Amino acid sequence: MYADTGSVPVPGEVSDGSYINYPRRRPGRPSWNSSGVPWHTLCYKDNCPRLQQVKAHWDPGNIFHHSLSIQPPV
């Protein structure tokens, strides 16, 4: 479906990105995402740094997480 963008819905003219609840097991794997766009950009676009700050404030121990969770800032 998204052959021109490495089999993922890269935000742009055709798509607004990926739906966060869309089931997929390993979003960071190149075999799943060959677009070169990080999985967090597909799901959160440019909001990832801001969301990481929120995560660091409200969940600094990363207790609430799943495979597509915002990771605490490094």
All heavy atoms as TSV, in Angstrom:
chain	resi	resn	atom	element	x	y	z
A	1	MET	N	N	0.808	-1.187	0.000
A	1	MET	CA	C	0.000	0.000	0.000
A	1	MET	C	C	0.858	1.260	0.000
A	1	MET	O	O	0.529	2.219	-0.642
A	1	MET	CB	C	-0.931	-0.027	1.200
A	1	MET	CG	C	-1.769	1.212	1.310
A	1	MET	SD	S	-2.870	1.187	2.711
A	1	MET	CE	C	-4.294	0.465	1.981
A	2	TYR	N	N	1.943	1.266	0.737
A	2	TYR	CA	C	2.816	2.434	0.810
A	2	TYR	C	C	4.175	2.113	0.206
A	2	TYR	O	O	5.219	2.376	0.807
A	2	TYR	CB	C	2.978	2.886	2.269
A	2	TYR	CG	C	1.693	3.316	2.912
A	2	TYR	CD1	C	1.021	2.489	3.796
A	2	TYR	CD2	C	1.145	4.559	2.623
A	2	TYR	CE1	C	-0.166	2.884	4.384
A	2	TYR	CE2	C	-0.039	4.973	3.208
A	2	TYR	CZ	C	-0.687	4.127	4.082
A	2	TYR	OH	O	-1.861	4.528	4.659
A	3	ALA	N	N	4.192	1.551	-0.973
A	3	ALA	CA	C	5.432	1.107	-1.612
A	3	ALA	C	C	6.414	2.258	-1.830
A	3	ALA	O	O	7.617	2.082	-1.704
A	3	ALA	CB	C	5.127	0.429	-2.940
A	4	ASP	N	N	5.918	3.444	-2.135
A	4	ASP	CA	C	6.796	4.585	-2.395
A	4	ASP	C	C	7.464	5.126	-1.141
A	4	ASP	O	O	8.419	5.883	-1.223
A	4	ASP	CB	C	6.026	5.716	-3.076
A	4	ASP	CG	C	5.567	5.346	-4.474
A	4	ASP	OD1	O	6.123	4.393	-5.047
A	4	ASP	OD2	O	4.647	6.012	-4.986
A	5	THR	N	N	6.941	4.779	0.036
A	5	THR	CA	C	7.498	5.301	1.287
A	5	THR	C	C	8.007	4.190	2.198
A	5	THR	O	O	7.940	4.294	3.417
A	5	THR	CB	C	6.464	6.162	2.035
A	5	THR	OG1	O	5.292	5.370	2.272
A	5	THR	CG2	C	6.099	7.409	1.258
A	6	GLY	N	N	8.509	3.118	1.636
A	6	GLY	CA	C	9.101	2.053	2.436
A	6	GLY	C	C	8.108	1.228	3.206
A	6	GLY	O	O	8.399	0.726	4.281
A	7	SER	N	N	6.901	1.099	2.685
A	7	SER	CA	C	5.838	0.266	3.276
A	7	SER	C	C	5.244	0.829	4.557
A	7	SER	O	O	4.620	0.100	5.322
A	7	SER	CB	C	6.342	-1.164	3.530
A	7	SER	OG	O	6.741	-1.736	2.318
A	8	VAL	N	N	5.453	2.105	4.819
A	8	VAL	CA	C	4.860	2.737	5.999
A	8	VAL	C	C	4.215	4.065	5.609
A	8	VAL	O	O	4.613	4.696	4.642
A	8	VAL	CB	C	5.907	2.974	7.109
A	8	VAL	CG1	C	6.424	1.664	7.663
A	8	VAL	CG2	C	7.049	3.836	6.625
A	9	PRO	N	N	3.216	4.514	6.371
A	9	PRO	CA	C	2.548	5.776	6.057
A	9	PRO	C	C	3.341	6.989	6.563
A	9	PRO	O	O	3.073	7.544	7.622
A	9	PRO	CB	C	1.206	5.648	6.772
A	9	PRO	CG	C	1.481	4.734	7.917
A	9	PRO	CD	C	2.544	3.792	7.445
A	10	VAL	N	N	4.329	7.409	5.791
A	10	VAL	CA	C	5.148	8.568	6.154
A	10	VAL	C	C	4.290	9.830	6.044
A	10	VAL	O	O	3.579	10.014	5.055
A	10	VAL	CB	C	6.372	8.665	5.216
A	10	VAL	CG1	C	7.147	9.940	5.462
A	10	VAL	CG2	C	7.261	7.455	5.393
A	11	PRO	N	N	4.322	10.708	7.060
A	11	PRO	CA	C	3.558	11.956	6.967
A	11	PRO	C	C	3.975	12.757	5.743
A	11	PRO	O	O	5.157	12.924	5.474
A	11	PRO	CB	C	3.928	12.698	8.253
A	11	PRO	CG	C	4.373	11.633	9.194
A	11	PRO	CD	C	5.018	10.587	8.336
A	12	GLY	N	N	3.007	13.213	5.007
A	12	GLY	CA	C	3.278	13.980	3.790
A	12	GLY	C	C	1.985	14.293	3.062
A	12	GLY	O	O	0.930	14.439	3.671
A	13	GLU	N	N	2.051	14.349	1.733
A	13	GLU	CA	C	0.896	14.705	0.916
A	13	GLU	C	C	-0.181	13.619	0.917
A	13	GLU	O	O	-1.365	13.912	0.876
A	13	GLU	CB	C	1.335	14.974	-0.523
A	13	GLU	CG	C	2.210	16.202	-0.678
A	13	GLU	CD	C	2.650	16.393	-2.112
A	13	GLU	OE1	O	1.999	15.868	-3.023
A	13	GLU	OE2	O	3.669	17.078	-2.307
A	14	VAL	N	N	0.217	12.359	0.944
A	14	VAL	CA	C	-0.729	11.256	0.828
A	14	VAL	C	C	-1.285	10.827	2.188
A	14	VAL	O	O	-2.451	10.494	2.312
A	14	VAL	CB	C	-0.056	10.041	0.132
A	14	VAL	CG1	C	-0.978	8.838	0.112
A	14	VAL	CG2	C	0.366	10.415	-1.270
A	15	SER	N	N	-0.455	10.840	3.204
A	15	SER	CA	C	-0.842	10.331	4.517
A	15	SER	C	C	-0.443	11.331	5.593
A	15	SER	O	O	0.468	12.130	5.413
A	15	SER	CB	C	-0.137	8.996	4.770
A	15	SER	OG	O	-0.361	8.561	6.071
A	16	ASP	N	N	-1.126	11.256	6.727
A	16	ASP	CA	C	-0.766	12.115	7.848
A	16	ASP	C	C	0.001	11.330	8.901
A	16	ASP	O	O	0.114	11.744	10.037
A	16	ASP	CB	C	-2.014	12.749	8.448
A	16	ASP	CG	C	-1.679	13.891	9.380
A	16	ASP	OD1	O	-0.684	14.600	9.128
A	16	ASP	OD2	O	-2.398	14.086	10.377
A	17	GLY	N	N	0.515	10.166	8.529
A	17	GLY	CA	C	1.282	9.356	9.460
A	17	GLY	C	C	0.559	8.078	9.822
A	17	GLY	O	O	-0.400	7.674	9.179
A	18	SER	N	N	1.027	7.459	10.883
A	18	SER	CA	C	0.499	6.176	11.314
A	18	SER	C	C	-0.430	6.349	12.509
A	18	SER	O	O	-0.209	7.196	13.363
A	18	SER	CB	C	1.665	5.267	11.700
A	18	SER	OG	O	1.205	4.007	12.099
A	19	TYR	N	N	-1.419	5.522	12.571
A	19	TYR	CA	C	-2.339	5.501	13.700
A	19	TYR	C	C	-1.663	4.744	14.830
A	19	TYR	O	O	-1.219	3.615	14.649
A	19	TYR	CB	C	-3.641	4.826	13.260
A	19	TYR	CG	C	-4.682	4.686	14.320
A	19	TYR	CD1	C	-5.162	5.790	14.998
A	19	TYR	CD2	C	-5.215	3.447	14.630
A	19	TYR	CE1	C	-6.142	5.665	15.963
A	19	TYR	CE2	C	-6.191	3.301	15.591
A	19	TYR	CZ	C	-6.652	4.426	16.257
A	19	TYR	OH	O	-7.613	4.303	17.214
A	20	ILE	N	N	-1.552	5.335	15.995
A	20	ILE	CA	C	-0.775	4.761	17.090
A	20	ILE	C	C	-1.304	3.396	17.526
A	20	ILE	O	O	-0.541	2.545	17.952
A	20	ILE	CB	C	-0.689	5.729	18.287
A	20	ILE	CG1	C	0.294	5.213	19.347
A	20	ILE	CG2	C	-2.048	5.967	18.900
A	20	ILE	CD1	C	1.693	5.129	18.898
A	21	ASN	N	N	-2.578	3.128	17.415
A	21	ASN	CA	C	-3.131	1.854	17.843
A	21	ASN	C	C	-3.112	0.785	16.758
A	21	ASN	O	O	-3.614	-0.302	16.964
A	21	ASN	CB	C	-4.563	2.026	18.356
A	21	ASN	CG	C	-4.590	2.728	19.690
A	21	ASN	OD1	O	-3.625	2.693	20.435
A	21	ASN	ND2	N	-5.672	3.393	19.982
A	22	TYR	N	N	-2.518	1.090	15.619
A	22	TYR	CA	C	-2.405	0.101	14.557
A	22	TYR	C	C	-1.441	-0.987	15.031
A	22	TYR	O	O	-0.307	-0.691	15.405
A	22	TYR	CB	C	-1.880	0.764	13.285
A	22	TYR	CG	C	-1.790	-0.168	12.110
A	22	TYR	CD1	C	-2.935	-0.534	11.420
A	22	TYR	CD2	C	-0.577	-0.678	11.700
A	22	TYR	CE1	C	-2.860	-1.401	10.347
A	22	TYR	CE2	C	-0.486	-1.539	10.625
A	22	TYR	CZ	C	-1.642	-1.885	9.957
A	22	TYR	OH	O	-1.559	-2.739	8.902
A	23	PRO	N	N	-1.863	-2.248	15.054
A	23	PRO	CA	C	-1.011	-3.290	15.631
A	23	PRO	C	C	0.205	-3.617	14.770
A	23	PRO	O	O	0.088	-3.884	13.593
A	23	PRO	CB	C	-1.953	-4.492	15.727
A	23	PRO	CG	C	-2.971	-4.263	14.687
A	23	PRO	CD	C	-3.129	-2.773	14.570
A	24	ARG	N	N	1.339	-3.566	15.374
A	24	ARG	CA	C	2.571	-3.994	14.743
A	24	ARG	C	C	3.544	-4.335	15.862
A	24	ARG	O	O	3.550	-3.714	16.904
A	24	ARG	CB	C	3.139	-2.963	13.796
A	24	ARG	CG	C	3.328	-1.621	14.436
A	24	ARG	CD	C	3.537	-0.603	13.329
A	24	ARG	NE	N	3.621	0.708	13.865
A	24	ARG	CZ	C	2.593	1.517	14.017
A	24	ARG	NH1	N	1.403	1.150	13.677
A	24	ARG	NH2	N	2.754	2.717	14.517
A	25	ARG	N	N	4.375	-5.298	15.641
A	25	ARG	CA	C	5.205	-5.796	16.729
A	25	ARG	C	C	6.529	-5.075	16.889
A	25	ARG	O	O	6.934	-4.782	17.981
A	25	ARG	CB	C	5.464	-7.281	16.533
A	25	ARG	CG	C	4.222	-8.062	16.728
A	25	ARG	CD	C	4.550	-9.508	16.674
A	25	ARG	NE	N	3.373	-10.219	17.144
A	25	ARG	CZ	C	3.410	-11.383	17.699
A	25	ARG	NH1	N	4.552	-11.983	17.870
A	25	ARG	NH2	N	2.318	-11.968	18.092
A	26	ARG	N	N	7.238	-4.865	15.843
A	26	ARG	CA	C	8.571	-4.276	15.965
A	26	ARG	C	C	8.688	-3.061	15.055
A	26	ARG	O	O	9.259	-3.142	13.973
A	26	ARG	CB	C	9.628	-5.305	15.633
A	26	ARG	CG	C	9.517	-6.531	16.510
A	26	ARG	CD	C	10.798	-7.285	16.517
A	26	ARG	NE	N	10.638	-8.531	17.221
A	26	ARG	CZ	C	10.997	-8.708	18.468
A	26	ARG	NH1	N	11.513	-7.742	19.147
A	26	ARG	NH2	N	10.824	-9.874	19.049
A	27	PRO	N	N	8.192	-1.924	15.504
A	27	PRO	CA	C	8.154	-0.741	14.639
A	27	PRO	C	C	9.527	-0.202	14.270
A	27	PRO	O	O	9.662	0.468	13.263
A	27	PRO	CB	C	7.384	0.272	15.472
A	27	PRO	CG	C	7.535	-0.184	16.870
A	27	PRO	CD	C	7.630	-1.676	16.819
A	28	GLY	N	N	10.555	-0.494	15.071
A	28	GLY	CA	C	11.882	0.009	14.759
A	28	GLY	C	C	12.684	-0.855	13.812
A	28	GLY	O	O	13.786	-0.493	13.415
A	29	ARG	N	N	12.150	-2.001	13.443
A	29	ARG	CA	C	12.890	-2.919	12.561
A	29	ARG	C	C	12.911	-2.411	11.126
A	29	ARG	O	O	11.882	-2.076	10.561
A	29	ARG	CB	C	12.220	-4.280	12.553
A	29	ARG	CG	C	12.522	-5.106	13.735
A	29	ARG	CD	C	11.920	-6.438	13.504
A	29	ARG	NE	N	12.934	-7.445	13.767
A	29	ARG	CZ	C	12.691	-8.716	13.778
A	29	ARG	NH1	N	11.493	-9.167	13.502
A	29	ARG	NH2	N	13.638	-9.564	14.052
A	30	PRO	N	N	14.080	-2.393	10.498
A	30	PRO	CA	C	14.160	-1.987	9.097
A	30	PRO	C	C	13.326	-2.871	8.171
A	30	PRO	O	O	12.862	-2.416	7.128
A	30	PRO	CB	C	15.649	-2.113	8.770
A	30	PRO	CG	C	16.330	-1.997	10.081
A	30	PRO	CD	C	15.385	-2.606	11.084
A	31	SER	N	N	13.115	-4.131	8.530
A	31	SER	CA	C	12.284	-4.994	7.681
A	31	SER	C	C	10.829	-4.540	7.678
A	31	SER	O	O	10.093	-4.803	6.740
A	31	SER	CB	C	12.378	-6.443	8.147
A	31	SER	OG	O	11.897	-6.571	9.472
A	32	TRP	N	N	10.403	-3.865	8.701
A	32	TRP	CA	C	9.044	-3.339	8.756
A	32	TRP	C	C	8.990	-1.930	8.200
A	32	TRP	O	O	8.055	-1.549	7.526
A	32	TRP	CB	C	8.530	-3.331	10.203
A	32	TRP	CG	C	7.172	-2.711	10.325
A	32	TRP	CD1	C	5.983	-3.303	10.077
A	32	TRP	CD2	C	6.874	-1.370	10.707
A	32	TRP	NE1	N	4.963	-2.421	10.281
A	32	TRP	CE2	C	5.488	-1.218	10.667
A	32	TRP	CE3	C	7.648	-0.274	11.067
A	32	TRP	CZ2	C	4.849	-0.023	10.988
A	32	TRP	CZ3	C	7.019	0.911	11.385
A	32	TRP	CH2	C	5.639	1.018	11.336
A	33	ASN	N	N	9.992	-1.130	8.507
A	33	ASN	CA	C	10.001	0.272	8.115
A	33	ASN	C	C	11.277	0.574	7.346
A	33	ASN	O	O	12.319	0.847	7.921
A	33	ASN	CB	C	9.919	1.143	9.370
A	33	ASN	CG	C	10.020	2.619	9.070
A	33	ASN	OD1	O	10.033	3.029	7.924
A	33	ASN	ND2	N	10.109	3.424	10.107
A	34	SER	N	N	11.196	0.525	6.041
A	34	SER	CA	C	12.372	0.815	5.218
A	34	SER	C	C	12.339	2.234	4.670
A	34	SER	O	O	13.079	2.567	3.765
A	34	SER	CB	C	12.472	-0.197	4.067
A	34	SER	OG	O	11.328	-0.126	3.246
A	35	SER	N	N	11.514	3.087	5.254
A	35	SER	CA	C	11.384	4.466	4.777
A	35	SER	C	C	12.545	5.349	5.203
A	35	SER	O	O	12.783	6.389	4.597
A	35	SER	CB	C	10.093	5.089	5.315
A	35	SER	OG	O	10.186	5.307	6.718
A	36	GLY	N	N	13.245	4.963	6.274
A	36	GLY	CA	C	14.287	5.829	6.820
A	36	GLY	C	C	13.740	6.836	7.808
A	36	GLY	O	O	14.486	7.590	8.416
A	37	VAL	N	N	12.426	6.862	7.991
A	37	VAL	CA	C	11.778	7.757	8.947
A	37	VAL	C	C	11.580	6.975	10.246
A	37	VAL	O	O	11.013	5.885	10.232
A	37	VAL	CB	C	10.404	8.243	8.406
A	37	VAL	CG1	C	9.697	9.113	9.417
A	37	VAL	CG2	C	10.593	8.978	7.098
A	38	PRO	N	N	12.056	7.495	11.386
A	38	PRO	CA	C	11.901	6.767	12.651
A	38	PRO	C	C	10.438	6.495	12.972
A	38	PRO	O	O	9.563	7.301	12.636
A	38	PRO	CB	C	12.519	7.700	13.693
A	38	PRO	CG	C	13.327	8.687	12.929
A	38	PRO	CD	C	12.733	8.768	11.563
A	39	TRP	N	N	10.166	5.385	13.651
A	39	TRP	CA	C	8.780	5.010	13.953
A	39	TRP	C	C	8.065	6.084	14.759
A	39	TRP	O	O	6.884	6.330	14.561
A	39	TRP	CB	C	8.729	3.662	14.681
A	39	TRP	CG	C	9.177	3.722	16.105
A	39	TRP	CD1	C	10.431	3.472	16.576
A	39	TRP	CD2	C	8.390	4.067	17.228
A	39	TRP	NE1	N	10.477	3.648	17.923
A	39	TRP	CE2	C	9.222	4.015	18.353
A	39	TRP	CE3	C	7.059	4.430	17.412
A	39	TRP	CZ2	C	8.783	4.306	19.632
A	39	TRP	CZ3	C	6.621	4.715	18.694
A	39	TRP	CH2	C	7.473	4.654	19.779
A	40	HIS	N	N	8.781	6.765	15.656
A	40	HIS	CA	C	8.110	7.773	16.480
A	40	HIS	C	C	7.689	8.980	15.657
A	40	HIS	O	O	6.712	9.645	15.983
A	40	HIS	CB	C	8.961	8.187	17.688
A	40	HIS	CG	C	10.360	8.578	17.348
A	40	HIS	ND1	N	10.697	9.809	16.853
A	40	HIS	CD2	C	11.511	7.875	17.426
A	40	HIS	CE1	C	11.991	9.871	16.651
A	40	HIS	NE2	N	12.515	8.690	16.993
A	41	THR	N	N	8.380	9.248	14.561
A	41	THR	CA	C	7.948	10.322	13.664
A	41	THR	C	C	6.700	9.905	12.894
A	41	THR	O	O	5.823	10.723	12.647
A	41	THR	CB	C	9.081	10.705	12.693
A	41	THR	OG1	O	10.210	11.127	13.452
A	41	THR	CG2	C	8.654	11.820	11.756
A	42	LEU	N	N	6.615	8.622	12.529
A	42	LEU	CA	C	5.417	8.131	11.844
A	42	LEU	C	C	4.187	8.309	12.721
A	42	LEU	O	O	3.112	8.645	12.240
A	42	LEU	CB	C	5.569	6.648	11.486
A	42	LEU	CG	C	6.686	6.271	10.530
A	42	LEU	CD1	C	6.755	4.764	10.400
A	42	LEU	CD2	C	6.499	6.930	9.190
A	43	CYS	N	N	4.344	8.067	14.011
A	43	CYS	CA	C	3.203	8.115	14.927
A	43	CYS	C	C	2.961	9.493	15.536
A	43	CYS	O	O	1.820	9.897	15.712
A	43	CYS	CB	C	3.403	7.109	16.056
A	43	CYS	SG	S	3.428	5.401	15.495
A	44	TYR	N	N	4.024	10.189	15.888
A	44	TYR	CA	C	3.886	11.439	16.643
A	44	TYR	C	C	4.349	12.676	15.891
A	44	TYR	O	O	4.267	13.784	16.423
A	44	TYR	CB	C	4.675	11.333	17.951
A	44	TYR	CG	C	4.255	10.185	18.819
A	44	TYR	CD1	C	5.113	9.121	19.060
A	44	TYR	CD2	C	2.992	10.148	19.396
A	44	TYR	CE1	C	4.738	8.059	19.858
A	44	TYR	CE2	C	2.608	9.088	20.192
A	44	TYR	CZ	C	3.483	8.052	20.426
A	44	TYR	OH	O	3.100	6.999	21.215
A	45	LYS	N	N	4.887	12.502	14.699
A	45	LYS	CA	C	5.440	13.577	13.878
A	45	LYS	C	C	6.464	14.372	14.685
A	45	LYS	O	O	7.300	13.794	15.359
A	45	LYS	CB	C	4.330	14.432	13.296
A	45	LYS	CG	C	3.448	13.639	12.345
A	45	LYS	CD	C	2.604	14.525	11.520
A	45	LYS	CE	C	1.255	14.686	12.161
A	45	LYS	NZ	N	0.319	15.391	11.337
A	46	ASP	N	N	6.380	15.694	14.664
A	46	ASP	CA	C	7.383	16.526	15.331
A	46	ASP	C	C	7.112	16.713	16.822
A	46	ASP	O	O	7.812	17.478	17.486
A	46	ASP	CB	C	7.461	17.894	14.654
A	46	ASP	CG	C	7.944	17.795	13.214
A	46	ASP	OD1	O	8.695	16.849	12.905
A	46	ASP	OD2	O	7.571	18.655	12.403
A	47	ASN	N	N	6.118	16.036	17.355
A	47	ASN	CA	C	5.758	16.192	18.764
A	47	ASN	C	C	6.582	15.325	19.706
A	47	ASN	O	O	6.438	15.444	20.924
A	47	ASN	CB	C	4.274	15.855	18.970
A	47	ASN	CG	C	3.391	16.868	18.307
A	47	ASN	OD1	O	3.618	18.061	18.417
A	47	ASN	ND2	N	2.389	16.402	17.596
A	48	CYS	N	N	7.417	14.456	19.203
A	48	CYS	CA	C	8.137	13.507	20.051
A	48	CYS	C	C	8.984	14.188	21.134
A	48	CYS	O	O	8.899	13.793	22.299
A	48	CYS	CB	C	8.979	12.563	19.209
A	48	CYS	SG	S	9.552	11.141	20.159
A	49	PRO	N	N	9.800	15.204	20.837
A	49	PRO	CA	C	10.584	15.831	21.907
A	49	PRO	C	C	9.713	16.418	23.022
A	49	PRO	O	O	10.023	16.273	24.201
A	49	PRO	CB	C	11.380	16.928	21.190
A	49	PRO	CG	C	11.483	16.441	19.786
A	49	PRO	CD	C	10.174	15.735	19.523
A	50	ARG	N	N	8.616	17.045	22.659
A	50	ARG	CA	C	7.710	17.610	23.659
A	50	ARG	C	C	7.074	16.503	24.484
A	50	ARG	O	O	6.978	16.590	25.714
A	50	ARG	CB	C	6.619	18.453	22.982
A	50	ARG	CG	C	5.660	19.096	23.959
A	50	ARG	CD	C	4.612	19.926	23.228
A	50	ARG	NE	N	3.834	19.152	22.277
A	50	ARG	CZ	C	2.775	18.415	22.594
A	50	ARG	NH1	N	2.372	18.333	23.832
A	50	ARG	NH2	N	2.123	17.751	21.659
A	51	LEU	N	N	6.669	15.424	23.825
A	51	LEU	CA	C	6.068	14.302	24.538
A	51	LEU	C	C	7.084	13.612	25.447
A	51	LEU	O	O	6.727	13.115	26.519
A	51	LEU	CB	C	5.469	13.311	23.544
A	51	LEU	CG	C	4.250	13.835	22.784
A	51	LEU	CD1	C	3.878	12.873	21.659
A	51	LEU	CD2	C	3.084	14.057	23.717
A	52	GLN	N	N	8.353	13.605	25.058
A	52	GLN	CA	C	9.384	13.043	25.923
A	52	GLN	C	C	9.536	13.875	27.202
A	52	GLN	O	O	9.762	13.326	28.275
A	52	GLN	CB	C	10.721	12.970	25.197
A	52	GLN	CG	C	10.800	11.828	24.225
A	52	GLN	CD	C	12.157	11.741	23.582
A	52	GLN	OE1	O	12.648	12.717	23.026
A	52	GLN	NE2	N	12.757	10.577	23.658
A	53	GLN	N	N	9.409	15.168	27.084
A	53	GLN	CA	C	9.479	16.029	28.275
A	53	GLN	C	C	8.311	15.740	29.211
A	53	GLN	O	O	8.481	15.673	30.429
A	53	GLN	CB	C	9.479	17.499	27.882
A	53	GLN	CG	C	10.746	17.933	27.190
A	53	GLN	CD	C	10.659	19.366	26.698
A	53	GLN	OE1	O	9.602	19.978	26.656
A	53	GLN	NE2	N	11.814	19.909	26.310
A	54	VAL	N	N	7.130	15.558	28.643
A	54	VAL	CA	C	5.952	15.220	29.448
A	54	VAL	C	C	6.153	13.864	30.113
A	54	VAL	O	O	5.874	13.684	31.304
A	54	VAL	CB	C	4.678	15.229	28.577
A	54	VAL	CG1	C	3.489	14.688	29.332
A	54	VAL	CG2	C	4.395	16.635	28.055
A	55	LYS	N	N	6.658	12.904	29.357
A	55	LYS	CA	C	6.927	11.566	29.896
A	55	LYS	C	C	7.915	11.644	31.058
A	55	LYS	O	O	7.724	11.008	32.094
A	55	LYS	CB	C	7.478	10.671	28.787
A	55	LYS	CG	C	7.909	9.299	29.211
A	55	LYS	CD	C	6.744	8.390	29.387
A	55	LYS	CE	C	7.202	6.956	29.578
A	55	LYS	NZ	N	6.094	6.041	29.708
A	56	ALA	N	N	8.976	12.422	30.902
A	56	ALA	CA	C	9.986	12.551	31.953
A	56	ALA	C	C	9.389	13.158	33.218
A	56	ALA	O	O	9.759	12.778	34.327
A	56	ALA	CB	C	11.159	13.395	31.461
A	57	HIS	N	N	8.452	14.065	33.056
A	57	HIS	CA	C	7.833	14.710	34.212
A	57	HIS	C	C	6.851	13.777	34.924
A	57	HIS	O	O	6.882	13.650	36.145
A	57	HIS	CB	C	7.119	15.993	33.780
A	57	HIS	CG	C	6.412	16.686	34.894
A	57	HIS	ND1	N	7.086	17.440	35.831
A	57	HIS	CD2	C	5.110	16.713	35.245
A	57	HIS	CE1	C	6.214	17.911	36.707
A	57	HIS	NE2	N	5.006	17.485	36.370
A	58	TRP	N	N	5.969	13.140	34.167
A	58	TRP	CA	C	4.874	12.370	34.752
A	58	TRP	C	C	5.178	10.883	34.957
A	58	TRP	O	O	4.525	10.221	35.758
A	58	TRP	CB	C	3.606	12.516	33.912
A	58	TRP	CG	C	3.079	13.905	33.980
A	58	TRP	CD1	C	3.183	14.878	33.018
A	58	TRP	CD2	C	2.398	14.509	35.067
A	58	TRP	NE1	N	2.614	16.038	33.442
A	58	TRP	CE2	C	2.106	15.832	34.710
A	58	TRP	CE3	C	1.997	14.069	36.328
A	58	TRP	CZ2	C	1.445	16.713	35.541
A	58	TRP	CZ3	C	1.332	14.953	37.153
A	58	TRP	CH2	C	1.065	16.247	36.768
A	59	ASP	N	N	6.140	10.347	34.227
A	59	ASP	CA	C	6.481	8.928	34.361
A	59	ASP	C	C	7.998	8.746	34.241
A	59	ASP	O	O	8.485	8.077	33.335
A	59	ASP	CB	C	5.747	8.112	33.295
A	59	ASP	CG	C	5.943	6.616	33.431
A	59	ASP	OD1	O	6.348	6.152	34.517
A	59	ASP	OD2	O	5.700	5.909	32.440
A	60	PRO	N	N	8.764	9.331	35.160
A	60	PRO	CA	C	10.224	9.270	35.040
A	60	PRO	C	C	10.792	7.853	35.136
A	60	PRO	O	O	11.863	7.588	34.601
A	60	PRO	CB	C	10.723	10.143	36.197
A	60	PRO	CG	C	9.610	10.146	37.175
A	60	PRO	CD	C	8.339	10.039	36.358
A	61	GLY	N	N	10.079	6.939	35.772
A	61	GLY	CA	C	10.544	5.559	35.864
A	61	GLY	C	C	10.104	4.691	34.705
A	61	GLY	O	O	10.386	3.498	34.679
A	62	ASN	N	N	9.400	5.271	33.744
A	62	ASN	CA	C	8.905	4.560	32.559
A	62	ASN	C	C	8.077	3.329	32.953
A	62	ASN	O	O	8.180	2.266	32.354
A	62	ASN	CB	C	10.055	4.168	31.642
A	62	ASN	CG	C	9.587	3.828	30.247
A	62	ASN	OD1	O	8.553	4.313	29.781
A	62	ASN	ND2	N	10.334	2.995	29.566
A	63	ILE	N	N	7.252	3.511	33.969
A	63	ILE	CA	C	6.397	2.425	34.454
A	63	ILE	C	C	5.298	2.103	33.444
A	63	ILE	O	O	4.991	0.947	33.189
A	63	ILE	CB	C	5.789	2.785	35.821
A	63	ILE	CG1	C	6.908	2.862	36.854
A	63	ILE	CG2	C	4.729	1.788	36.237
A	63	ILE	CD1	C	6.496	3.442	38.173
A	64	PHE	N	N	4.721	3.127	32.858
A	64	PHE	CA	C	3.636	2.947	31.892
A	64	PHE	C	C	4.241	2.935	30.489
A	64	PHE	O	O	4.599	3.975	29.950
A	64	PHE	CB	C	2.602	4.063	32.033
A	64	PHE	CG	C	2.036	4.137	33.410
A	64	PHE	CD1	C	2.460	5.105	34.304
A	64	PHE	CD2	C	1.088	3.217	33.825
A	64	PHE	CE1	C	1.939	5.164	35.585
A	64	PHE	CE2	C	0.565	3.263	35.105
A	64	PHE	CZ	C	0.996	4.242	35.986
A	65	HIS	N	N	4.366	1.748	29.925
A	65	HIS	CA	C	4.985	1.661	28.601
A	65	HIS	C	C	4.453	0.435	27.837
A	65	HIS	O	O	3.890	-0.460	28.404
A	65	HIS	CB	C	6.505	1.564	28.733
A	65	HIS	CG	C	6.968	0.326	29.397
A	65	HIS	ND1	N	7.013	0.203	30.772
A	65	HIS	CD2	C	7.376	-0.869	28.907
A	65	HIS	CE1	C	7.444	-1.004	31.087
A	65	HIS	NE2	N	7.669	-1.681	29.965
A	66	HIS	N	N	4.659	0.499	26.546
A	66	HIS	CA	C	4.384	-0.595	25.617
A	66	HIS	C	C	5.333	-0.415	24.438
A	66	HIS	O	O	6.161	0.495	24.457
A	66	HIS	CB	C	2.907	-0.641	25.197
A	66	HIS	CG	C	2.406	0.641	24.628
A	66	HIS	ND1	N	2.635	1.022	23.338
A	66	HIS	CD2	C	1.680	1.631	25.194
A	66	HIS	CE1	C	2.066	2.195	23.109
A	66	HIS	NE2	N	1.497	2.589	24.221
A	67	SER	N	N	5.236	-1.248	23.438
A	67	SER	CA	C	6.225	-1.218	22.357
A	67	SER	C	C	6.251	0.096	21.577
A	67	SER	O	O	7.247	0.413	20.954
A	67	SER	CB	C	6.014	-2.378	21.387
A	67	SER	OG	O	4.763	-2.263	20.761
A	68	LEU	N	N	5.172	0.869	21.601
A	68	LEU	CA	C	5.140	2.138	20.887
A	68	LEU	C	C	5.092	3.350	21.823
A	68	LEU	O	O	4.742	4.441	21.404
A	68	LEU	CB	C	3.941	2.181	19.933
A	68	LEU	CG	C	3.954	1.157	18.822
A	68	LEU	CD1	C	2.697	1.272	17.993
A	68	LEU	CD2	C	5.176	1.341	17.951
A	69	SER	N	N	5.431	3.146	23.077
A	69	SER	CA	C	5.419	4.250	24.029
A	69	SER	C	C	6.497	5.275	23.716
A	69	SER	O	O	7.553	4.935	23.186
A	69	SER	CB	C	5.677	3.742	25.447
A	69	SER	OG	O	4.642	2.950	25.901
A	70	ILE	N	N	6.218	6.488	24.122
A	70	ILE	CA	C	7.251	7.502	24.099
A	70	ILE	C	C	8.317	7.089	25.103
A	70	ILE	O	O	8.005	6.748	26.243
A	70	ILE	CB	C	6.655	8.876	24.507
A	70	ILE	CG1	C	5.682	9.386	23.455
A	70	ILE	CG2	C	7.753	9.907	24.758
A	70	ILE	CD1	C	6.307	9.774	22.151
A	71	GLN	N	N	9.555	7.087	24.678
A	71	GLN	CA	C	10.657	6.742	25.568
A	71	GLN	C	C	11.117	7.988	26.315
A	71	GLN	O	O	11.092	9.080	25.759
A	71	GLN	CB	C	11.825	6.168	24.754
A	71	GLN	CG	C	11.482	4.905	24.022
A	71	GLN	CD	C	11.083	3.795	24.984
A	71	GLN	OE1	O	11.773	3.510	25.962
A	71	GLN	NE2	N	9.950	3.170	24.729
A	72	PRO	N	N	11.518	7.824	27.574
A	72	PRO	CA	C	12.053	8.982	28.298
A	72	PRO	C	C	13.259	9.552	27.557
A	72	PRO	O	O	13.982	8.821	26.876
A	72	PRO	CB	C	12.483	8.398	29.650
A	72	PRO	CG	C	11.773	7.098	29.755
A	72	PRO	CD	C	11.537	6.617	28.372
A	73	PRO	N	N	13.506	10.855	27.691
A	73	PRO	CA	C	14.667	11.442	27.022
A	73	PRO	C	C	15.967	10.828	27.563
A	73	PRO	O	O	16.034	10.433	28.718
A	73	PRO	CB	C	14.586	12.928	27.339
A	73	PRO	CG	C	13.560	13.080	28.392
A	73	PRO	CD	C	12.753	11.829	28.438
A	74	VAL	N	N	16.953	10.757	26.720
A	74	VAL	CA	C	18.229	10.144	27.098
A	74	VAL	C	C	19.066	11.133	27.880
A	74	VAL	O	O	19.083	12.262	27.719
A	74	VAL	CB	C	19.022	9.702	25.846
A	74	VAL	CG1	C	20.282	8.975	26.236
A	74	VAL	CG2	C	18.156	8.845	24.988
